[in-house]
Amino acid sequence: MRRISLFLPVLLAACAASLPADSPGPPQPTPVHGVTPGHKCRTERTSQFIGKLGTSKTGAAIKRASRAAVLRWAPPGYMLTMDYREDRVTVYLRADRTITKINCG
């Protein structure tokens, strides 16, 4: 038993992973809240979608046109959070799913 306890630190050291000195380290995760790198919402090119039906295809086109990372649908009577995200586009809908307004945040 004593012999095993002498080799335990050696075994643990052998299992430890180390990164090379020139390694940039592990990749950083994208934050859940905040800014997604490379995405900042802009609504200049989204007016063409006002009056159209809010579908997943239209939503994908709005995301591309606005350069947003996150799309949020806002049907009537739906409660929205008040936090501002510059990488999110919000699409407001009427009861018949027609798009009435598009905002960033």
Contacts in CASP RR format, 6 or more apart in sequence:
PFRMAT RR
TARGET T0000
AUTHOR 0000-0000-0000
METHOD contacts of the structure
MODEL  1
MRRISLFLPVLLAACAASLPADSPGPPQPTPVHGVTPGHKCRTERTSQFI
GKLGTSKTGAAIKRASRAAVLRWAPPGYMLTMDYREDRVTVYLRADRTIT
KINCG
19 25 0 8 1.000
30 36 0 8 1.000
30 37 0 8 1.000
33 83 0 8 1.000
33 85 0 8 1.000
34 85 0 8 1.000
34 86 0 8 1.000
34 87 0 8 1.000
35 85 0 8 1.000
35 86 0 8 1.000
35 87 0 8 1.000
36 69 0 8 1.000
36 70 0 8 1.000
36 87 0 8 1.000
38 69 0 8 1.000
38 87 0 8 1.000
39 67 0 8 1.000
39 68 0 8 1.000
39 69 0 8 1.000
39 87 0 8 1.000
40 67 0 8 1.000
40 86 0 8 1.000
40 87 0 8 1.000
41 66 0 8 1.000
41 67 0 8 1.000
41 68 0 8 1.000
41 86 0 8 1.000
41 87 0 8 1.000
41 88 0 8 1.000
41 89 0 8 1.000
41 104 0 8 1.000
41 105 0 8 1.000
42 66 0 8 1.000
42 67 0 8 1.000
42 104 0 8 1.000
43 66 0 8 1.000
43 89 0 8 1.000
43 102 0 8 1.000
43 103 0 8 1.000
43 104 0 8 1.000
45 65 0 8 1.000
45 66 0 8 1.000
46 62 0 8 1.000
46 65 0 8 1.000
46 66 0 8 1.000
46 89 0 8 1.000
46 102 0 8 1.000
47 102 0 8 1.000
48 65 0 8 1.000
49 58 0 8 1.000
49 59 0 8 1.000
49 61 0 8 1.000
49 62 0 8 1.000
49 65 0 8 1.000
49 91 0 8 1.000
49 99 0 8 1.000
49 102 0 8 1.000
50 99 0 8 1.000
50 100 0 8 1.000
50 101 0 8 1.000
50 102 0 8 1.000
51 98 0 8 1.000
51 99 0 8 1.000
51 100 0 8 1.000
52 58 0 8 1.000
52 98 0 8 1.000
52 99 0 8 1.000
53 97 0 8 1.000
53 98 0 8 1.000
53 99 0 8 1.000
54 73 0 8 1.000
54 91 0 8 1.000
54 93 0 8 1.000
54 97 0 8 1.000
54 98 0 8 1.000
54 99 0 8 1.000
55 97 0 8 1.000
58 99 0 8 1.000
59 71 0 8 1.000
59 91 0 8 1.000
60 71 0 8 1.000
62 68 0 8 1.000
62 71 0 8 1.000
62 89 0 8 1.000
62 91 0 8 1.000
62 102 0 8 1.000
63 69 0 8 1.000
63 71 0 8 1.000
63 89 0 8 1.000
66 89 0 8 1.000
66 102 0 8 1.000
66 104 0 8 1.000
68 87 0 8 1.000
68 88 0 8 1.000
68 89 0 8 1.000
68 104 0 8 1.000
69 87 0 8 1.000
69 88 0 8 1.000
70 85 0 8 1.000
70 87 0 8 1.000
70 88 0 8 1.000
70 89 0 8 1.000
71 88 0 8 1.000
71 89 0 8 1.000
71 91 0 8 1.000
72 80 0 8 1.000
72 88 0 8 1.000
72 89 0 8 1.000
72 90 0 8 1.000
72 91 0 8 1.000
73 90 0 8 1.000
73 91 0 8 1.000
73 93 0 8 1.000
74 80 0 8 1.000
74 90 0 8 1.000
74 91 0 8 1.000
74 92 0 8 1.000
74 93 0 8 1.000
75 93 0 8 1.000
75 95 0 8 1.000
75 97 0 8 1.000
76 93 0 8 1.000
76 94 0 8 1.000
76 95 0 8 1.000
80 90 0 8 1.000
84 105 0 8 1.000
85 105 0 8 1.000
86 104 0 8 1.000
86 105 0 8 1.000
88 104 0 8 1.000
88 105 0 8 1.000
89 102 0 8 1.000
89 103 0 8 1.000
89 104 0 8 1.000
89 105 0 8 1.000
90 102 0 8 1.000
90 103 0 8 1.000
90 104 0 8 1.000
90 105 0 8 1.000
91 99 0 8 1.000
91 101 0 8 1.000
91 102 0 8 1.000
92 99 0 8 1.000
92 100 0 8 1.000
92 101 0 8 1.000
92 102 0 8 1.000
92 103 0 8 1.000
93 99 0 8 1.000
93 100 0 8 1.000
94 100 0 8 1.000
END
